Amino acid sequence: MKKYAKNIIYDKLHRGFVLVCVGLTLYGSVILGDHVYKYFKYVRPQIQASKAAAEQELLSEGSSEKVV
């Protein structure tokens, strides 16, 4: 093969590799964004609600309003 033909093949392989890397980066960013969205939309409010319920339960145990 001529040196010119090798350079063309290497350039095409390099371009393909770069495009694959860019595609994987974009795909990973979308997946990461989806996980972050789900965490802040669903998981974090559940954690905060359970902490608030536990705190409310502790406060109600110590109050003298309900004596049974």
ABEGO torsion letter per residue (X at the ends): XBAAAAAAAAAAAAAAAAAAAAAAAAAAAAAAAAAAAAAAAAAAAAAAAAAAAAAAAAAAAABAABBX
